[in-house]
Amino acid sequence: MTTDTLVLARQQLLAPAGLGENDLHRTLACLLDHAIDGGDLYFQQRRAESWGLEDGQVKNASHAIQQGVGVRAVSGEKTGFAYSDEIVPPALLEAATAARSIARSGGEARLQVWRSAQRPALYEPLDPLETLSANAKVRLLEAVDAEARRQDPRVTQVMVSLAAVRDTILVAGSDGTLAGDLRPLVRLNVSVIVEHGGRREQGSSGGGGRVGYGWFLDQDRALGHAREAVRQALINLDAVPAPAGTLTVVLGPGWPGILLHEAIGHGLEGDFNRKGTSAFSGRIGERVAAPLCTVVDDGTLANRRGSLNIDDEGTPTQCTTLIERGVLKGYLQDTLNARLMKAAPTGNGRRESYAHLPLPRMTNTYMLPGEHDPAEILASVERGLYAVNFGGGQVDITSGKFVFSASEAYLIENGRVTRPVKGATLIGNGPDVLTKVSMVGNDLQFDAGVGTCGKDGQSVPVGVGQPTLKIEALTVGGTQA
Amino acid sequence: MPEAIAPTTAPLPAREHLETLVGDILAEARAQGATAAEAAVSFGSALTVTVRLGEVETLEHHRQRGLAVTVYHGRSRGSASTADWRPEAIRDTVQSACAIARHTAADPYAGLADPERLAREIPDLDLYHPWTLSAGEAIELARECEAAALALDPRIRNSEGGGVATRAGLVVYGNSHGFCGGYPTTRHSLNCSVIAQDTEGMQRNHWYTVGRDRDDLETPVAVGQQAARRALRRLGSRRLETRRVPVLFAPELARGLIGHFVAAIRGGALYRKASFLLDRLGTPVFPEFVTIRERPRLPGALGSAPFDSEGVATADRDVVANGVLQGYVLDSYSARRLGMRTTGNAGGAHNLIVEPGPLGHEELLRQLDTGLWVTELLGHGVNLVTGDYSRGASGFWVEKGRIQYPVHEITIAGHLNEMFEGVAAVGGDVDVRGGIRCGSLLLERMTVAGE
């Protein structure tokens, strides 16, 4: 399906203010008048809603509209930036005047004629807020609550949230880029508390994507999250303290791919590598992983949370190989860092909103599947940890040290998965953790659509994925020394 | 040098203008059938610059407006927000909130704060000190800050930059009990992040200073040099073997630990029974020498507020006295759910101050004797339902009160209950850069996982 998203974006963002291409030209010309290298305008309208259930009832919900235009001027390594929450010609010129003050001379950029790339859309340009009636949203939340409570009498609290965002964006650049995108995003989360014998534990499960709310009704997805949250919480009721020390770790498929996001992905973002501040700087062509490992960042997967038709600079997204059979291949680039590193942009220039500057960011980061049956991988471990669910992670890109925190994990004893253990943080070193991968499963899975990545105070939706992985040595931060 | 453009931050609109908007929103809510309503209108303006390796990297002008409303139809509620202040946007936003309230269930605990708890007078807490520096001056300060770091030692080889940020804002809150109040605030900061390098590799570290008044800030040179010293001392980091040892938390990390305590005594966590500190009111949570006070009206402080985000007057109180938990952190809704009274903490705690102890950093190292001094934490491995704590760490190995070598790629783990009960000392080296003020915290024992 091809839809001219640019036409739709123009209708929504420019038409209400009576703005035409002449106004965009005039604003960009005002930027270039100050001898900068280039600049762009980023128009955005975001409509969002969120419904929350607790105590079996939907008691609170909110609706938000945010809109504005960000104006960026670039000169060498300098960026000037200003924005307005009013999309009207005088505000545009005012923002352009503030943004261009970054440079006083040097640039020789000239305004290029508009050019727009068109390709099949990765998601429908729908408004997800309108894909279900308010009554049906309330009923969906109540059904999820009932399903969770039905699972087990030890369930004492169920909290469910349902949220949707519709982002409409339009990018106009002095290089002639003119592109628009309509981005739906929905998210469901179930969180439960269980209580038994004076002990309380929690479990949660969720998912979503660039789809309408109907996605949760298909394939029993919403109720499935209710059952999964309860299952996790009940397992944690039996969990014993986690081991402390360096162990063999088997990571389950899917969301544990947060390992790749923290250990590899951030360190390969173009800005850190241009500046030479990443532990991966200058290491293209070097072996940084076992030959079993091929890792990509792919913004083109249909309907996934981390996918985009175009990035926030108007560059079409792509599948970028980061590590190929263990060898470091490439970085993730926005236009600024690509130009300064004399590389091509990879469609990874992303921003939280019109009020933020674009940065090189990940989309969906995952490892390609290998040869091994997951059961065979577990059977090969004499003593270790099997971690299948995680909370968040973090990385220090300069030292390369990264962490990610397990929320569901088990001991492996003599090739068998035995007792559940309490949550624990795992810590490792990005540039060498994948050199310790000894087996890769044939069971590639993606996460259910829950990831949010933070960098420089900006949050963007992302995805991860991986097959079952065996890492020979990783430090597990339990309490049992 | 870029041209100096206008004052750093756009001028704030008159408070009366925002008060009028709040009045218009409340009137619109009434007209659309709401039985009660509350609204907040905000304006914020900021200038941020970063300078890297002596050159300007970014110059950002921020200016943001907001308008948020919650309507009540009896005990059902709905909320909506927008950045648009035009009358038609107010009408549409109230309409969105009312549409939601028609679908949400009646909640007997929902509603505005009780009228008798609303702030009657709004004292000037000295929170507004605009800094009229030009973009050019801001760039010079950031440059000075970074230059001081780069000049400190030849091993400071690279930089993520020096930065200056200055913000001013005005928020007016009002509700249909007749409360309407607002006040302007400012917040200024200087920061620097640099990279030290030797033959073994690179280590990054940063430092910052923040205050309501530019006169409260450390000098650019002090910030730059501190960032450089913090990066340099990490060079040559090793790992540790897995063991159980006493741990000294640096003040900036001790503040985070107290933050977990606050999160566990928040009303929302308590009425959901999602806290490891359930039913602990009146019982010891810390050792007897620990006292934590809330002082919401400290002049010029970062966490100060004359009223909370539902208009309730703030007041001094002890949250922990001689180790015993004296009160929770409640808003009106969670208080009603718990059968208690709001503590004026809608939106969070205001200036929580852990009473400093007599020991400075060197004396704390001596008391630590042999163990880990933690200076950085990584990740979010804190479970507030169970109190289980496990995070990535780096810092220094200490033997007989003397620093031996820097360590990294380790974790520290324990249970927050035992960690709080096991506080062996509170330092006098208080970090005041936020709403929680605390010195170093020495904990009796945690599990360190490493090699």
Interface residues (C-beta under 8 A of the other chain):
Chain A: E54 Q57 V58 K59 N60 A61 S62 H63 A64 I65 Q66 Q67 G68 G76 E77 K78 T79 G80 F81 A82 Y83 S84 D85 A95 T97 A98 A99 S101 I102 A103 R104 A134 N135 K137 V138 T156 Q157 M159 I193 E195 R200 E201 Q202 A242 A244 G245 T246 K275 G276 T277 A279 A355 L357 G391 G392 G393 Q394 V395 D396 I397 T398 S399 K401 F402 V403 F404 S405 K422 G423 A424 T425 I427 G428 N429 T475 V476 G477 G478 T479 Q480 A481
Chain B: M1 P2 E3 I5 A6 R52 E55 V56 E57 T58 L59 E60 H61 H62 R63 Q64 R65 R77 G78 S79 A80 S81 T82 A83 D84 T93 S96 A97 A99 I100 R102 H103 T104 A105 D107 A110 A135 N158 E160 I195 G201 M202 Q203 R204 R234 S237 T242 R243 R244 R272 K273 A274 L278 E376 L378 G379 H380 G381 N383 V385 T386 D388 S390 R391 G392 S394 H408 E409 I410 T411 I412 A413 G414 H415 T447 V448 A449 G450 E451
